[in-house]
Amino acid sequence: LKNLVRFEGTHLVVQSEPDKQLCVDSNFVKPEQISALGCMRMDNFLKGIQTFNPAENKRKKVVFFPFVLKDVFEFKYFRDVHVTLARLALDYPEIDIIMKPKPKEHPVWYKSFNKALEESGINEEDISNLHVLPNINAYELLKETDVVCGLNTSLLLEAAISEKPIIIPYFKGLQNPKYDERIYFKDAFDMFDIAESVEEFKSLICERLHNTKIDSDIIEKRKAYFEKHVSSLKCDSIKKHIDLIRHIVVEGSCNSVMC
């Protein structure tokens, strides 16, 4: 931001207070020219999870939000995480394991996924309860799932506010200073279940399928973190945006008249 020209618009809108502070601290924009108004798409999501009633006697679901390598992590880590989930599906055919890569990243991710399965002697076609669904609506998926797994995706924060058990595969091999800047939400790891090995990853998933309750203190921490980094829980982000735009338009019209 410091290398960019100064902001030349009337007003800059960002999602969170940390975003706002970053822009001000880097002198990209004056404090009075910027507002943090949350994320508009969160309004409907938050309303949806507040009114959702889960179906009874449904199949248990574990959802994994994958990551691509992009020279960030070693392939061994990628393989260990994905193969663990594939073998979990083989061991427990009564549970659905759903992998939801981002559509635009799906081709790259799927190539690595296939390689991981081949190296481990696993045939994807033999696992009827393993589903790769890049185009499914992530928010609808979160409503139906029992356990959420993933790394480096803001969907973990959305799952957190949905009061879902969240397991992050933060294996020992990844706990290296060279990866520190590549791991998101490390300051919030106390709100999640952290698996430090393949064995712990699998056991935590099994444990959480039978006990999905999240401690009330953790839920409150999650709410505060979500409001700081994503959006208000009052479902008022759209209104805030509309009010600001109206204010700027009216003020601009007045200025034009005065000129």
MARKENU-784628 format. One record per residue (C-alpha): residue number from 1; residue in three letters; y, x, z; chain. Coordinates in pm, 1 decimal, padded with zeros to 6 digits, always signed. Layout:
N
num|residuo|yy|xx|zz|cadena
NUM|ALA|Y|X|Z|A
...
END
This chain:
259
num|residuo|yy|xx|zz|cadena
1|LEU|+00000.0|+00000.0|+00000.0|A
2|LYS|+00235.9|+00285.5|+00073.6|A
3|ASN|+00197.2|+00404.3|-00285.1|A
4|LEU|+00290.1|+00064.5|-00427.8|A
5|VAL|+00641.1|-00053.9|-00503.6|A
6|ARG|+00794.7|-00280.6|-00241.1|A
7|PHE|+00710.8|-00649.6|-00253.7|A
8|GLU|+00956.2|-00822.8|-00486.8|A
9|GLY|+00857.5|-01186.1|-00435.7|A
10|THR|+01009.5|-01446.1|-00207.3|A
11|HIS|+00721.7|-01465.9|+00038.0|A
12|LEU|+00377.1|-01313.3|+00074.5|A
13|VAL|+00086.7|-01512.9|+00219.1|A
14|VAL|-00218.0|-01335.3|+00360.3|A
15|GLN|-00527.8|-01459.3|+00541.2|A
16|SER|-00517.8|-01295.4|+00883.6|A
17|GLU|-00287.6|-01128.6|+01135.2|A
18|PRO|-00452.8|-00786.1|+01077.3|A
19|ASP|-00377.8|-00826.5|+00704.0|A
20|LYS|-00018.2|-00913.2|+00786.5|A
21|GLN|+00022.3|-00618.1|+01022.1|A
22|LEU|-00119.5|-00379.2|+00763.1|A
23|CYS|+00135.9|-00491.9|+00502.8|A
24|VAL|+00425.0|-00463.3|+00749.8|A
25|ASP|+00317.1|-00128.3|+00895.3|A
26|SER|+00291.6|+00022.2|+00546.5|A
27|ASN|+00646.9|-00100.4|+00464.0|A
28|PHE|+00514.5|-00300.1|+00170.9|A
29|VAL|+00692.6|-00613.2|+00293.1|A
30|LYS|+00948.8|-00706.2|+00559.2|A
31|PRO|+00811.9|-00898.9|+00860.3|A
32|GLU|+01016.5|-01208.6|+00775.4|A
33|GLN|+00869.9|-01213.8|+00422.1|A
34|ILE|+00504.9|-01251.6|+00515.8|A
35|SER|+00287.4|-01515.9|+00684.5|A
36|ALA|-00078.0|-01520.2|+00790.7|A
37|LEU|-00195.4|-01873.9|+00724.3|A
38|GLY|-00573.3|-01848.6|+00733.9|A
39|CYS|-00826.0|-01925.4|+00460.8|A
40|MET|-00785.1|-02263.8|+00290.1|A
41|ARG|-01149.7|-02297.8|+00189.8|A
42|MET|-01246.5|-02276.3|+00558.1|A
43|ASP|-01093.0|-02616.0|+00638.5|A
44|ASN|-01366.9|-02818.1|+00468.5|A
45|PHE|-01636.9|-02577.2|+00584.3|A
46|LEU|-01533.1|-02612.0|+00948.5|A
47|LYS|-01513.3|-02990.5|+00922.9|A
48|GLY|-01858.3|-02991.3|+00762.6|A
49|ILE|-02032.3|-02794.6|+01037.7|A
50|GLN|-01866.8|-03006.6|+01305.9|A
51|THR|-02014.5|-03327.2|+01163.8|A
52|PHE|-02347.6|-03196.9|+01029.7|A
53|ASN|-02668.4|-03345.0|+01171.8|A
54|PRO|-02975.7|-03130.8|+01092.3|A
55|ALA|-03289.3|-03300.0|+00967.7|A
56|GLU|-03581.7|-03325.4|+01207.2|A
57|ASN|-03921.1|-03164.1|+01146.2|A
58|LYS|-03789.2|-02950.1|+00860.5|A
59|ARG|-03936.7|-02616.0|+00759.6|A
60|LYS|-03788.9|-02319.0|+00938.9|A
61|LYS|-03550.6|-02113.5|+00725.3|A
62|VAL|-03438.5|-01752.2|+00745.9|A
63|VAL|-03144.0|-01668.4|+00521.2|A
64|PHE|-03063.0|-01314.0|+00419.5|A
65|PHE|-02733.8|-01222.8|+00254.4|A
66|PRO|-02822.3|-00902.6|+00062.9|A
67|PHE|-02610.3|-00604.0|-00019.4|A
68|VAL|-02610.5|-00373.6|-00320.5|A
69|LEU|-02637.4|+00002.0|-00286.1|A
70|LYS|-02341.3|+00128.8|-00490.4|A
71|ASP|-02410.4|+00479.8|-00358.2|A
72|VAL|-02315.7|+00363.7|-00006.4|A
73|PHE|-02657.1|+00356.8|+00163.3|A
74|GLU|-02982.6|+00533.4|+00090.2|A
75|PHE|-03250.2|+00345.6|-00103.5|A
76|LYS|-03493.8|+00386.4|+00187.0|A
77|TYR|-03275.5|+00162.4|+00403.3|A
78|PHE|-03248.3|-00095.4|+00124.8|A
79|ARG|-03626.2|-00089.7|+00075.5|A
80|ASP|-03705.6|-00115.8|+00447.3|A
81|VAL|-03486.3|-00421.6|+00497.7|A
82|HIS|-03603.8|-00613.1|+00190.6|A
83|VAL|-03971.7|-00525.4|+00225.4|A
84|THR|-03967.3|-00632.6|+00590.4|A
85|LEU|-03845.3|-00976.3|+00485.9|A
86|ALA|-04099.0|-00998.7|+00203.1|A
87|ARG|-04384.5|-00911.7|+00438.8|A
88|LEU|-04253.9|-01159.8|+00693.5|A
89|ALA|-04279.1|-01428.3|+00425.6|A
90|LEU|-04636.5|-01320.9|+00349.8|A
91|ASP|-04732.3|-01330.5|+00717.6|A
92|TYR|-04571.6|-01668.3|+00786.0|A
93|PRO|-04616.1|-01900.6|+00485.7|A
94|GLU|-04482.3|-02192.3|+00691.2|A
95|ILE|-04136.2|-02030.4|+00700.5|A
96|ASP|-03894.6|-02013.1|+00406.8|A
97|ILE|-03727.7|-01676.6|+00350.0|A
98|ILE|-03417.5|-01723.8|+00135.0|A
99|MET|-03224.4|-01435.2|-00019.0|A
100|LYS|-02880.2|-01524.5|-00145.7|A
101|PRO|-02719.5|-01235.7|-00338.6|A
102|LYS|-02377.2|-01288.1|-00489.5|A
103|PRO|-02416.5|-01413.6|-00850.1|A
104|LYS|-02214.1|-01128.6|-01000.4|A
105|GLU|-02415.2|-00869.4|-00804.9|A
106|HIS|-02752.1|-01034.8|-00861.9|A
107|PRO|-02864.9|-00828.1|-01167.2|A
108|VAL|-02794.8|-00493.9|-00995.8|A
109|TRP|-02941.9|-00607.5|-00664.4|A
110|TYR|-03251.3|-00758.7|-00827.8|A
111|LYS|-03331.7|-00433.3|-01005.9|A
112|SER|-03334.9|-00248.2|-00671.5|A
113|PHE|-03524.9|-00535.7|-00507.7|A
114|ASN|-03800.6|-00521.2|-00769.1|A
115|LYS|-03825.6|-00145.0|-00726.9|A
116|ALA|-03857.9|-00184.5|-00348.9|A
117|LEU|-04139.3|-00438.2|-00383.9|A
118|GLU|-04323.7|-00230.9|-00646.7|A
119|GLU|-04312.3|+00082.9|-00431.4|A
120|SER|-04457.5|-00119.6|-00142.2|A
121|GLY|-04734.9|-00278.6|-00349.3|A
122|ILE|-04597.6|-00631.3|-00313.4|A
123|ASN|-04601.9|-00885.3|-00595.7|A
124|GLU|-04311.7|-01129.8|-00565.8|A
125|GLU|-04514.3|-01397.5|-00743.9|A
126|ASP|-04763.1|-01394.2|-00456.1|A
127|ILE|-04496.7|-01508.5|-00208.9|A
128|SER|-04432.1|-01876.7|-00270.8|A
129|ASN|-04203.9|-01909.5|+00032.3|A
130|LEU|-03971.1|-01625.4|-00070.4|A
131|HIS|-03675.5|-01768.2|-00263.2|A
132|VAL|-03403.6|-01571.3|-00441.8|A
133|LEU|-03113.2|-01813.9|-00490.9|A
134|PRO|-02794.6|-01642.9|-00612.7|A
135|ASN|-02624.4|-01966.2|-00720.6|A
136|ILE|-02690.0|-02185.1|-00418.6|A
137|ASN|-02386.1|-02298.4|-00218.2|A
138|ALA|-02366.6|-02057.0|+00075.1|A
139|TYR|-02203.0|-02308.9|+00307.3|A
140|GLU|-02463.8|-02576.1|+00244.6|A
141|LEU|-02727.8|-02309.4|+00301.4|A
142|LEU|-02575.3|-02212.2|+00636.0|A
143|LYS|-02598.5|-02569.9|+00758.4|A
144|GLU|-02972.4|-02584.1|+00693.7|A
145|THR|-03078.0|-02239.8|+00809.2|A
146|ASP|-03220.6|-02139.9|+01146.1|A
147|VAL|-03164.6|-01762.7|+01144.1|A
148|VAL|-02913.9|-01557.3|+00943.8|A
149|CYS|-02957.2|-01190.1|+00853.6|A
150|GLY|-02722.7|-00961.1|+00667.3|A
151|LEU|-02484.8|-00669.2|+00660.7|A
152|ASN|-02127.6|-00620.7|+00539.2|A
153|THR|-02046.6|-00978.6|+00441.1|A
154|SER|-01788.1|-01219.2|+00579.7|A
155|LEU|-02056.7|-01488.5|+00561.9|A
156|LEU|-02183.5|-01345.0|+00890.1|A
157|LEU|-01858.3|-01459.8|+01053.0|A
158|GLU|-01897.7|-01803.6|+00901.1|A
159|ALA|-02254.8|-01816.9|+01028.0|A
160|ALA|-02126.9|-01701.5|+01367.1|A
161|ILE|-01887.3|-01992.5|+01395.2|A
162|SER|-02175.7|-02222.3|+01295.7|A
163|GLU|-02345.3|-02104.0|+01617.7|A
164|LYS|-02638.4|-01953.4|+01429.7|A
165|PRO|-02847.6|-01659.0|+01549.5|A
166|ILE|-02737.7|-01358.0|+01346.6|A
167|ILE|-02945.4|-01044.1|+01308.6|A
168|ILE|-02794.1|-00728.5|+01161.5|A
169|PRO|-03042.1|-00461.1|+01045.3|A
170|TYR|-02852.9|-00159.5|+01177.4|A
171|PHE|-03142.4|+00085.6|+01169.6|A
172|LYS|-03127.9|+00429.6|+01329.3|A
173|GLY|-03096.7|+00595.6|+00988.6|A
174|LEU|-02775.4|+00402.7|+00930.5|A
175|GLN|-02627.6|+00502.4|+01266.2|A
176|ASN|-02467.2|+00811.5|+01121.4|A
177|PRO|-02095.7|+00901.6|+01140.4|A
178|LYS|-02085.4|+00934.1|+00760.6|A
179|TYR|-02151.4|+00558.5|+00735.3|A
180|ASP|-01910.5|+00445.8|+01007.1|A
181|GLU|-01630.6|+00346.2|+00772.0|A
182|ARG|-01880.5|+00161.1|+00551.5|A
183|ILE|-02009.5|-00071.7|+00823.3|A
184|TYR|-01809.2|-00391.6|+00868.5|A
185|PHE|-01748.9|-00574.8|+01199.4|A
186|LYS|-01881.9|-00295.9|+01421.7|A
187|ASP|-01633.3|-00405.2|+01687.3|A
188|ALA|-01813.9|-00741.8|+01692.9|A
189|PHE|-02172.5|-00618.8|+01714.1|A
190|ASP|-02197.9|-00741.4|+02072.9|A
191|MET|-02183.9|-01097.8|+01934.7|A
192|PHE|-02494.5|-01046.7|+01719.9|A
193|ASP|-02854.7|-00933.9|+01755.0|A
194|ILE|-02880.0|-00574.0|+01636.3|A
195|ALA|-03213.6|-00449.0|+01498.7|A
196|GLU|-03243.4|-00071.2|+01515.8|A
197|SER|-03581.4|-00048.1|+01341.9|A
198|VAL|-03808.6|-00232.9|+01101.4|A
199|GLU|-04028.0|-00345.7|+01390.7|A
200|GLU|-03731.5|-00474.4|+01588.7|A
201|PHE|-03593.5|-00652.6|+01282.9|A
202|LYS|-03914.8|-00846.7|+01237.9|A
203|SER|-03961.2|-00923.2|+01607.4|A
204|LEU|-03601.7|-01044.4|+01647.3|A
205|ILE|-03640.0|-01282.9|+01355.6|A
206|CYS|-03959.7|-01427.6|+01503.6|A
207|GLU|-03799.3|-01453.8|+01846.4|A
208|ARG|-03488.1|-01626.7|+01715.9|A
209|LEU|-03689.8|-01878.1|+01514.8|A
210|HIS|-03822.6|-02005.0|+01847.6|A
211|ASN|-03497.1|-01964.9|+02040.6|A
212|THR|-03183.4|-02033.9|+01836.8|A
213|LYS|-02953.9|-02103.6|+02132.1|A
214|ILE|-02646.1|-01881.3|+02155.4|A
215|ASP|-02489.2|-01804.4|+02492.5|A
216|SER|-02164.8|-01995.0|+02553.0|A
217|ASP|-01972.8|-01672.5|+02626.5|A
218|ILE|-02081.4|-01529.6|+02291.3|A
219|ILE|-01973.6|-01848.0|+02114.2|A
220|GLU|-01625.7|-01816.0|+02264.3|A
221|LYS|-01604.8|-01452.3|+02152.0|A
222|ARG|-01711.1|-01556.9|+01803.9|A
223|LYS|-01442.2|-01824.0|+01789.9|A
224|ALA|-01170.3|-01579.2|+01889.1|A
225|TYR|-01289.9|-01320.4|+01636.6|A
226|PHE|-01308.1|-01581.0|+01360.4|A
227|GLU|-00956.2|-01704.1|+01429.4|A
228|LYS|-00824.9|-01347.5|+01427.6|A
229|HIS|-00992.5|-01235.2|+01105.2|A
230|VAL|-01061.2|-01551.0|+00903.0|A
231|SER|-00887.9|-01877.7|+00985.3|A
232|SER|-00780.8|-02124.8|+01251.6|A
233|LEU|-01048.2|-02352.7|+01395.1|A
234|LYS|-00798.9|-02639.3|+01380.2|A
235|CYS|-00875.6|-02686.8|+01007.5|A
236|ASP|-00503.5|-02664.2|+00931.7|A
237|SER|-00482.6|-02378.0|+00682.9|A
238|ILE|-00416.1|-02604.3|+00383.1|A
239|LYS|-00138.9|-02783.1|+00572.9|A
240|LYS|+00018.7|-02449.8|+00670.2|A
241|HIS|+00023.1|-02338.4|+00306.3|A
242|ILE|+00174.3|-02667.2|+00189.1|A
243|ASP|+00440.9|-02662.3|+00461.9|A
244|LEU|+00540.6|-02305.0|+00376.1|A
245|ILE|+00564.0|-02376.8|+00003.1|A
246|ARG|+00775.1|-02685.4|+00068.4|A
247|HIS|+01004.6|-02486.4|+00295.8|A
248|ILE|+01049.0|-02210.2|+00038.7|A
249|VAL|+01114.7|-02458.2|-00243.4|A
250|VAL|+01372.7|-02651.5|-00040.8|A
251|GLU|+01540.6|-02335.1|+00081.9|A
252|GLY|+01545.2|-02194.3|-00269.6|A
253|SER|+01699.4|-02514.9|-00405.8|A
254|CYS|+01971.8|-02501.0|-00139.8|A
255|ASN|+02045.6|-02139.5|-00223.3|A
256|SER|+02075.8|-02230.4|-00589.6|A
257|VAL|+02325.2|-02506.0|-00508.7|A
258|MET|+02528.0|-02270.4|-00290.2|A
259|CYS|+02534.9|-02013.9|-00567.8|A
END
